[in-house]
Amino acid sequence: MFTNFKTFNRFAFSVLAVSTLTLSSCGNDDEDVVDPVEVTEPTSYDYSFENASYSGQTERLALLEGLSSTAKGASGEGVTVTAQELQTLFEKASEGGKKLSNKTDVEAKTIIEGWFADLATASTSTEAGAKGVAGRLTKSEGKVYLFDENGFEPAQLIEKGIMGACFYYQATGVEGYLSETSSGILGDNTQNEEGKDYTEAQHHWDEAFGYFGAPTTFSSESTDGARFHAKYSLKGEAANLEIADDLMKAFYLGRQALDNKDVTTAKAQAKLVKAEWELAIATAGIHYLNDAAGSNFSNDAARMHSLSEAYAFIWSLNFNEDKKITTAQVNEVLDLLGDSFWDITTEDIESASKKLAEIYGLTDSYTSL
């Protein structure tokens, strides 16, 4: 049940916070750096990176698409799914041997597996969703969603939760691909990996980019093919935030810096990627909160669908080692939403949206998201 999740959430991420303090100092301070060199403005990520490689991340994006499709498909009348079926998809290996489960934060895995159980239970319901009753509800245009007894939509929690606890975590977490450690941008950048045409540091950078889910030509004006985080990074456009473009520019300049053996610039661009990616998740959370408090509020299915997306995005903010928001603030915002989306008020939702906006300095623009 979700009430148990919130208790476990606080425990799990207090552990993560301690781990961050313990492990984030593991970078190699003796790494040789060179003076920054002039870099060119990007036109696309692969403009000069013919050796970019992130096939493993592309495979994991496809695995989540398959898992999410099954989870969302359980909302169909008469369709049931078991927790084991979802677990099997979570642990499934791609043709290249890649999995979601072994790259997901350990504490978060337990929470996500709890959502598998919640979805399985709800899928067996023969009743319409109601307060205290898991079941299906239909939006005005005929879209059906499956909710637990407290009005949370497990399929959305699963998808956005894995986006955060796997993709975002692997790129921005402690010893992630953008970290200043040997697992990140301080990996060897002097010679190519055996049998490859890229260095370890270059490959780490590309893997972080792969988890973002963007085509190499992605921008705010060229959005075809954007998946997961890249797609949701566009929510900031409504508030005139150039998050997608800023992220792509930082990804490009950081990779070019590694090509030039310029660790100083690569470090600076990695910090920019982390900050903009965090902002992308926060603005997506605010967007769905505003949806829920606005025109969607009067329709139970529409309101709770938007709230579930918002809740999972906000929860996902935990996984960046350099996050602006604190774990305590994440919990404070989630607490404002309460334990039941059946009982929530527009004031509750607006308070959560405003609080999140304050943390990210968006108080003048958040209502447009």
C-alpha positions as CSV (number, residue, x, y, z in Angstrom):
1,M,0.0,0.0,0.0
2,F,1.1,3.5,-0.6
3,T,1.1,4.5,3.0
4,N,3.8,2.0,3.6
5,F,5.7,3.4,0.6
6,K,6.0,6.8,2.1
7,T,7.4,5.4,5.3
8,F,9.9,3.3,3.4
9,N,10.6,6.2,1.1
10,R,11.9,8.3,3.9
11,F,14.1,5.5,5.3
12,A,15.5,4.5,1.9
13,F,16.5,7.9,0.8
14,S,17.9,8.9,4.2
15,V,20.3,6.0,3.5
16,L,20.9,7.3,0.0
17,A,21.7,10.7,1.3
18,V,24.3,9.3,3.7
19,S,25.7,7.2,0.8
20,T,26.1,10.3,-1.2
21,L,28.1,12.0,1.5
22,T,30.3,9.0,1.9
23,L,30.9,8.2,-1.8
24,S,30.9,11.4,-3.6
25,S,34.4,12.2,-2.5
26,C,35.8,9.3,-4.4
27,G,36.9,11.3,-7.5
28,N,40.5,11.2,-8.6
29,D,41.9,14.6,-7.6
30,D,45.2,13.7,-9.3
31,E,43.6,13.5,-12.7
32,D,45.6,15.6,-15.2
33,V,43.7,18.5,-16.7
34,V,44.6,20.9,-19.4
35,D,43.6,24.5,-19.9
36,P,40.1,24.8,-21.5
37,V,40.2,25.1,-25.2
38,E,37.7,26.9,-27.5
39,V,34.7,24.7,-28.4
40,T,32.3,25.2,-31.2
41,E,28.6,25.7,-30.9
42,P,26.7,22.4,-31.4
43,T,24.3,21.6,-34.3
44,S,23.6,18.1,-33.1
45,Y,25.1,15.6,-30.7
46,D,26.7,13.5,-33.4
47,Y,28.0,16.4,-35.4
48,S,31.6,15.2,-34.8
49,F,31.2,12.2,-32.6
50,E,31.3,9.3,-35.1
51,N,32.6,7.1,-32.2
52,A,29.6,7.8,-29.9
53,S,28.3,4.5,-28.4
54,Y,25.3,3.9,-26.1
55,S,23.6,0.9,-27.5
56,G,23.1,-0.6,-24.1
57,Q,21.1,2.4,-23.0
58,T,19.0,2.2,-26.2
59,E,18.2,-1.4,-25.3
60,R,17.1,-0.5,-21.8
61,L,14.8,2.3,-23.1
62,A,13.2,-0.4,-25.3
63,L,12.9,-2.7,-22.3
64,L,11.1,-0.1,-20.3
65,E,8.8,0.6,-23.3
66,G,7.8,-3.1,-23.2
67,L,7.3,-3.2,-19.5
68,S,5.3,0.0,-19.5
69,S,3.1,-1.3,-22.4
70,T,2.2,-4.3,-20.3
71,A,1.6,-2.3,-17.2
72,K,-0.7,0.2,-19.0
73,G,-2.4,-2.6,-20.9
74,A,-3.7,-4.0,-17.6
75,S,-6.2,-1.2,-17.6
76,G,-8.2,-3.0,-20.3
77,E,-11.5,-4.6,-19.2
78,G,-10.9,-8.2,-18.3
79,V,-7.1,-7.9,-18.6
80,T,-5.1,-9.1,-15.6
81,V,-1.4,-9.1,-15.0
82,T,0.6,-10.8,-12.2
83,A,3.4,-9.2,-10.2
84,Q,5.6,-12.1,-11.4
85,E,4.9,-11.2,-15.1
86,L,6.0,-7.6,-14.4
87,Q,9.0,-8.8,-12.4
88,T,10.0,-11.0,-15.3
89,L,9.9,-8.1,-17.7
90,F,11.9,-6.0,-15.2
91,E,14.6,-8.7,-15.1
92,K,14.4,-9.6,-18.8
93,A,17.7,-9.4,-20.8
94,S,17.8,-7.8,-24.2
95,E,19.5,-9.4,-27.1
96,G,22.6,-7.6,-26.0
97,G,22.3,-8.9,-22.4
98,K,21.1,-5.6,-20.9
99,K,18.5,-5.4,-18.1
100,L,16.6,-2.8,-16.1
101,S,16.7,-4.5,-12.7
102,N,20.4,-4.6,-12.2
103,K,20.9,-0.9,-13.1
104,T,18.1,0.3,-10.8
105,D,18.9,1.8,-7.4
106,V,18.8,-1.1,-4.8
107,E,16.4,0.6,-2.3
108,A,14.2,1.9,-5.1
109,K,13.9,-1.6,-6.6
110,T,11.9,-2.7,-3.5
111,I,9.5,0.2,-3.9
112,I,9.0,-0.4,-7.6
113,E,8.4,-4.1,-7.0
114,G,5.7,-3.0,-4.5
115,W,4.1,-1.1,-7.4
116,F,4.1,-4.3,-9.4
117,A,2.1,-6.0,-6.7
118,D,-0.3,-3.0,-6.4
119,L,-0.9,-3.1,-10.2
120,A,-1.5,-6.9,-10.1
121,T,-4.0,-6.6,-7.3
122,A,-5.9,-3.7,-9.0
123,S,-6.0,-5.6,-12.3
124,T,-8.1,-8.4,-10.8
125,S,-10.8,-5.9,-9.6
126,T,-14.2,-6.3,-11.2
127,E,-15.4,-3.0,-9.6
128,A,-15.1,0.5,-10.8
129,G,-12.4,2.5,-9.0
130,A,-13.7,4.3,-5.9
131,K,-12.4,5.6,-2.6
132,G,-11.0,2.6,-0.9
133,V,-11.6,0.4,-3.9
134,A,-9.0,-0.5,-6.6
135,G,-10.4,-0.5,-10.1
136,R,-10.8,1.1,-13.5
137,L,-12.0,4.5,-14.3
138,T,-12.7,6.2,-17.6
139,K,-11.9,9.7,-18.7
140,S,-14.4,11.7,-20.7
141,E,-12.8,10.8,-24.0
142,G,-13.0,7.1,-23.2
143,K,-9.4,6.5,-22.0
144,V,-9.3,3.9,-19.2
145,Y,-6.9,4.0,-16.3
146,L,-6.3,1.5,-13.5
147,F,-6.0,2.8,-9.9
148,D,-5.2,1.3,-6.5
149,E,-7.6,1.9,-3.6
150,N,-6.0,5.3,-2.8
151,G,-6.3,6.6,-6.3
152,F,-2.7,6.1,-7.4
153,E,-2.0,4.7,-10.9
154,P,0.7,2.0,-10.5
155,A,1.4,1.9,-14.3
156,Q,2.5,5.6,-14.1
157,L,4.5,5.1,-10.9
158,I,6.3,2.1,-12.5
159,E,7.2,3.9,-15.8
160,K,8.3,7.3,-14.3
161,G,9.8,5.5,-11.3
162,I,12.2,3.4,-13.4
163,M,13.0,6.5,-15.5
164,G,14.2,8.1,-12.3
165,A,15.7,5.2,-10.3
166,C,17.4,3.6,-13.3
167,F,18.0,6.0,-16.2
168,Y,18.4,9.3,-14.2
169,Y,20.3,7.5,-11.4
170,Q,22.7,5.8,-13.7
171,A,23.6,9.1,-15.4
172,T,23.6,11.5,-12.4
173,G,23.8,9.4,-9.3
174,V,26.8,8.7,-7.0
175,E,29.5,7.2,-9.2
176,G,27.2,7.7,-12.2
177,Y,28.3,8.3,-15.7
178,L,28.5,12.1,-15.2
179,S,30.2,11.8,-11.8
180,E,33.7,13.0,-11.1
181,T,34.9,9.4,-10.5
182,S,36.5,6.7,-12.5
183,S,33.0,5.4,-13.2
184,G,32.2,8.7,-14.8
185,I,34.1,11.4,-16.6
186,L,37.4,10.7,-14.8
187,G,37.6,7.3,-16.4
188,D,40.7,6.8,-18.6
189,N,40.8,9.3,-21.5
190,T,44.3,8.6,-22.8
191,Q,43.7,5.6,-25.0
192,N,40.8,3.7,-26.6
193,E,39.2,0.8,-24.8
194,E,40.4,-2.5,-26.2
195,G,38.8,-3.2,-29.6
196,K,36.9,0.1,-29.5
197,D,37.4,3.5,-31.1
198,Y,36.5,5.5,-28.0
199,T,38.0,6.0,-24.6
200,E,36.5,5.0,-21.3
201,A,35.6,8.6,-20.4
202,Q,34.1,9.3,-23.8
203,H,32.0,6.1,-23.5
204,H,30.8,7.0,-20.0
205,W,29.6,10.4,-21.3
206,D,27.8,8.8,-24.2
207,E,26.1,6.4,-21.9
208,A,24.7,9.2,-19.9
209,F,23.4,10.8,-23.1
210,G,21.8,7.5,-24.1
211,Y,19.8,7.4,-20.8
212,F,18.4,10.9,-21.6
213,G,16.5,9.3,-24.5
214,A,17.2,12.0,-27.2
215,P,17.8,11.6,-30.9
216,T,21.2,13.0,-31.8
217,T,19.4,15.9,-33.6
218,F,17.0,16.6,-30.8
219,S,16.1,20.2,-29.9
220,S,13.0,22.2,-29.0
221,E,12.3,22.6,-32.7
222,S,13.2,19.0,-33.7
223,T,11.5,16.6,-31.3
224,D,10.7,13.5,-33.4
225,G,12.0,10.4,-31.7
226,A,12.3,11.9,-28.2
227,R,11.8,9.2,-25.6
228,F,11.2,9.3,-21.8
229,H,13.3,12.1,-20.2
230,A,14.0,13.8,-23.5
231,K,10.3,14.0,-24.3
232,Y,9.4,15.3,-20.9
233,S,12.2,17.9,-20.9
234,L,10.0,19.8,-23.3
235,K,7.4,20.6,-20.6
236,G,9.5,23.7,-19.6
237,E,8.9,25.3,-23.0
238,A,5.5,26.5,-21.8
239,A,7.4,28.7,-19.3
240,N,10.0,29.8,-21.8
241,L,12.6,27.6,-20.3
242,E,15.1,26.3,-22.9
243,I,15.8,23.1,-21.0
244,A,16.0,20.7,-23.9
245,D,18.3,23.0,-25.9
246,D,20.5,23.7,-22.9
247,L,20.8,20.0,-22.1
248,M,21.8,19.2,-25.7
249,K,24.3,22.0,-25.8
250,A,25.9,20.8,-22.5
251,F,26.0,17.2,-23.7
252,Y,27.7,18.3,-26.9
253,L,30.2,20.6,-25.3
254,G,31.1,18.1,-22.6
255,R,31.8,15.4,-25.1
256,Q,33.8,17.7,-27.3
257,A,35.8,18.7,-24.2
258,L,36.7,15.1,-23.5
259,D,37.7,14.7,-27.2
260,N,40.1,17.6,-26.5
261,K,41.4,16.1,-23.3
262,D,39.9,19.1,-21.5
263,V,38.7,17.7,-18.2
264,T,38.0,21.1,-16.7
265,T,35.4,22.0,-19.3
266,A,33.9,18.4,-19.2
267,K,33.4,18.8,-15.4
268,A,31.6,22.1,-15.8
269,Q,29.4,20.7,-18.6
270,A,28.6,17.6,-16.5
271,K,27.3,19.9,-13.7
272,L,25.2,21.8,-16.2
273,V,23.7,18.5,-17.6
274,K,22.8,17.4,-14.1
275,A,21.2,20.8,-13.2
276,E,19.2,21.0,-16.4
277,W,18.1,17.4,-16.2
278,E,16.9,17.9,-12.6
279,L,15.0,21.0,-13.8
280,A,13.4,19.0,-16.6
281,I,12.0,16.5,-14.1
282,A,10.9,19.2,-11.7
283,T,9.0,21.1,-14.4
284,A,7.4,17.9,-15.6
285,G,6.2,17.4,-12.0
286,I,4.8,20.9,-11.8
287,H,3.2,20.6,-15.2
288,Y,1.2,17.5,-14.1
289,L,0.3,19.1,-10.8
290,N,-1.1,22.1,-12.6
291,D,-3.0,19.7,-14.9
292,A,-4.6,18.0,-11.9
293,A,-5.6,21.2,-10.2
294,G,-7.0,22.8,-13.4
295,S,-9.3,21.3,-16.0
296,N,-8.7,17.7,-14.9
297,F,-9.7,18.2,-11.3
298,S,-13.4,17.5,-11.7
299,N,-12.8,14.2,-13.5
300,D,-11.5,11.5,-11.0
301,A,-9.7,9.5,-13.7
302,A,-8.0,12.6,-15.3
303,R,-7.1,14.1,-11.9
304,M,-5.6,11.0,-10.4
305,H,-3.8,10.1,-13.7
306,S,-2.0,13.5,-13.7
307,L,-1.3,13.3,-10.0
308,S,0.3,9.9,-10.3
309,E,2.6,11.2,-13.0
310,A,3.5,14.2,-10.9
311,Y,4.1,12.1,-7.8
312,A,6.5,9.8,-9.6
313,F,8.4,12.6,-11.2
314,I,8.8,14.4,-7.8
315,W,10.0,11.1,-6.2
316,S,12.5,10.7,-9.0
317,L,14.3,13.9,-8.1
318,N,16.0,12.0,-5.3
319,F,18.5,10.3,-7.6
320,N,20.9,13.1,-8.6
321,E,23.9,13.2,-6.4
322,D,24.2,17.0,-7.0
323,K,20.4,17.7,-6.7
324,K,19.3,21.2,-5.8
325,I,16.3,19.8,-3.9
326,T,16.9,18.0,-0.6
327,T,15.5,14.6,0.3
328,A,13.6,16.3,3.1
329,Q,12.1,18.8,0.6
330,V,11.1,16.0,-1.7
331,N,9.2,14.4,1.1
332,E,7.7,17.7,2.1
333,V,6.2,18.2,-1.4
334,L,4.9,14.6,-1.5
335,D,3.4,15.1,2.0
336,L,1.4,18.0,0.6
337,L,-0.3,15.6,-1.8
338,G,-1.3,13.3,1.0
339,D,-2.0,9.5,0.9
340,S,-5.3,9.5,-1.0
341,F,-5.9,11.2,-4.4
342,W,-9.6,10.8,-3.7
343,D,-9.5,13.2,-0.8
344,I,-7.1,15.8,-2.3
345,T,-8.1,19.4,-2.8
346,T,-7.1,21.9,-5.3
347,E,-5.4,23.8,-2.5
348,D,-3.3,20.7,-1.6
349,I,-2.1,20.4,-5.2
350,E,-1.5,24.1,-5.7
351,S,0.6,24.2,-2.5
352,A,2.7,21.3,-3.7
353,S,3.2,23.0,-7.1
354,K,4.1,26.3,-5.5
355,K,6.5,24.7,-3.1
356,L,8.3,22.9,-5.9
357,A,8.4,26.1,-7.9
358,E,10.0,28.0,-5.0
359,I,12.7,25.4,-4.6
360,Y,13.7,25.8,-8.3
361,G,13.2,29.6,-8.5
362,L,10.2,29.3,-10.8
363,T,7.6,31.3,-8.8
364,D,7.1,33.8,-11.6
365,S,6.5,31.2,-14.3
366,Y,5.3,27.9,-12.8
367,T,1.6,28.5,-13.4
368,S,2.2,28.4,-17.1
369,L,3.7,25.0,-17.1
